[in-house]
Structures are given as C-alpha cells and as structure tokens.
Amino acid sequence: MIEATPHFIETQSYPEEGRYVFAYTITITNAGMIPAKLLTRHWLITDANGKVQEVTGEGVIGEQPYLKPGESFRYTSGAMIETPVSVMQGKYSMRSDDGEDFEAYIPKFTLSIPRTLH
C-alpha cells in the first residue's frame, strides 16, 4: 500500500518565474505476507501544460528499504514544476524474499498551490 501527501513550499516558489516547489511524503506499507525490498523508482510528473517530467533511479532518497509484512517506510522528497497544478504517479520495482520481482504502483495524486482546486 502506498500513500502520498503533498505540500506546497511557498518560500521556495516563484510563480512569476514559473517555479512551483512541492514536497511530498510517501508512506510505503508491505501489505503482503513476504518481506520485500524496494529496488528502483519511476515517476511521471505532468504539469498543467501537459509537460511530462520522468524521474527514474535506484531506491528512494538514497535508500532501498526492506519491509517485512506489516512494516512501513516513510520519506519526503520534492518536485519543481512550471505550473500551479500538476499530477504525479509512478511505480516502485520491488523484489520479494522468494525472488519474485513485482511493481508497486503509486496512485495518481495532485500537486496544487492552496486555493487553486476546490
């Protein structure tokens, strides 16, 4: 299970320059019966103009968390976009202790400055 909580970072944003900075906190919970390790991440960030940023890499924030059944891992990262509204979605590539590789999909969530969406 993956949950995302986004936050607008007003102090680092410059709307007049098309710079909107967001932090997002992700909580990953192993809802399965077998321990698993997060290997890689793949994000798609689509702004209001349709511009897509693709972010890939090993682990998250320099870590490849290993989660036993019922355990959670929480981290915070950030994104800079050119519009006041954007959507993020993606997936984590995982490997369970039984050697099975699988994808954990990150549900789409919205980055938006306060009072932009109702």
C-alpha positions, 0 to 999 in steps of 0.5 A: 500500500502506498500513500502520498501527501503533498505540500506546497513550499511557498518560500521556495516558489516563484510563480512569476518565474514559473517555479512551483516547489512541492514536497511530498511524503510517501508512506510505503506499507508491505501489505503482503505476507513476504518481506520485500525490498524496494529496488528502483523508482519511476515517476511521471510528473505532468504539469498543467501544460501537459509537460511530462517530467520522468524521474527514474533511479535506484531506491528512494532518497538514497535508500532501498528499504526492506519491509517485512509484512506489516512494516512501513517506510516513510520519506519526503522528497520534492518536485519543481514544476512550471505550473500551479497544478500538476499530477504525479504517479509512478511505480516502485520495482520491488523484489520479494524474499522468494525472488519474485520481482513485482511493481508497486504502483503509486496512485495518481495524486495532485500537486496544487498551490492552496486555493487553486482546486476546490 
